[in-house]
Amino acid sequence: MFDPREKIALFIDGANLFATSKTLGFDIDYRKLLEAFRSRAYLLRAYYYTALIEDLEFSSIRPLIDWLDYNGYTVVTKPAKEFTDSQGRRKIKGSMDIELAIDAMEHSQTVDHFVIFSGDGDFTPLVEALQRKGRKVSVVSTILTQPPMIADQLRRQADHFIDLATLRSEIGRHPREHAMRTAAPVLDEADVDP
């Protein structure tokens, strides 16, 4: 699937990857994730996209964002928008789809193989556009949940589908680290759309 001569770039939809890994029952070790893809091909860049709630004194995702920023990831953020739905419930919205798509298209001349960590069907036109430019696209999500976390049209369009569950032993946080992490203050991405 990967040619070691290829230049690859990772595009991580933070909220989607977080939800997928939680549904599969494991946490991502982002250091191991970088190492895993560096061992497959020439990794040019790894992007992580997330929205942040700015009006909070402390965002539980801020330590993760800072760590990623200092450890090999290009972090792209924007403020999340808060609104009240028609039933009067407080909702938070922070899609990063456009930012991810623009960055991917800007790299279409230099990257041979795009790896998109998302199951969001909205990325299908992006995958098609990159393929028209002669680029390979792999999508990382899962079909092992009910319902699957990946949109069928995205999975069909991608050159390669990588089930996140198959990467668990390679990029998952060690159970002991997980136990220590849950005993300490938790970085909970569920309260925002990372």
Rosetta blueprint (number, residue, H / E / L):
1 M L
2 F L
3 D L
4 P L
5 R L
6 E L
7 K E
8 I E
9 A E
10 L E
11 F E
12 I E
13 D E
14 G H
15 A H
16 N H
17 L H
18 F H
19 A H
20 T H
21 S H
22 K H
23 T H
24 L H
25 G L
26 F L
27 D L
28 I E
29 D L
30 Y H
31 R H
32 K H
33 L H
34 L H
35 E H
36 A H
37 F H
38 R H
39 S L
40 R L
41 A L
42 Y E
43 L E
44 L E
45 R E
46 A E
47 Y E
48 Y E
49 Y E
50 T E
51 A E
52 L E
53 I L
54 E L
55 D L
56 L L
57 E L
58 F L
59 S L
60 S L
61 I L
62 R H
63 P H
64 L H
65 I H
66 D H
67 W H
68 L H
69 D H
70 Y H
71 N L
72 G L
73 Y L
74 T E
75 V E
76 V E
77 T E
78 K E
79 P E
80 A L
81 K E
82 E E
83 F E
84 T E
85 D L
86 S L
87 Q L
88 G L
89 R L
90 R E
91 K E
92 I E
93 K E
94 G L
95 S L
96 M L
97 D H
98 I H
99 E H
100 L H
101 A H
102 I H
103 D H
104 A H
105 M H
106 E H
107 H L
108 S L
109 Q L
110 T L
111 V L
112 D L
113 H E
114 F E
115 V E
116 I E
117 F E
118 S L
119 G L
120 D L
121 G H
122 D H
123 F H
124 T H
125 P H
126 L H
127 V H
128 E H
129 A H
130 L H
131 Q H
132 R H
133 K L
134 G L
135 R L
136 K E
137 V E
138 S E
139 V E
140 V E
141 S E
142 T L
143 I L
144 L L
145 T L
146 Q L
147 P L
148 P L
149 M L
150 I L
151 A L
152 D H
153 Q H
154 L H
155 R H
156 R H
157 Q H
158 A L
159 D L
160 H E
161 F E
162 I E
163 D E
164 L H
165 A H
166 T H
167 L H
168 R H
169 S H
170 E H
171 I H
172 G E
173 R L
174 H L
175 P H
176 R H
177 E H
178 H H
179 A H
180 M H
181 R H
182 T H
183 A H
184 A L
185 P L
186 V L
187 L L
188 D L
189 E H
190 A H
191 D H
192 V L
193 D L
194 P L
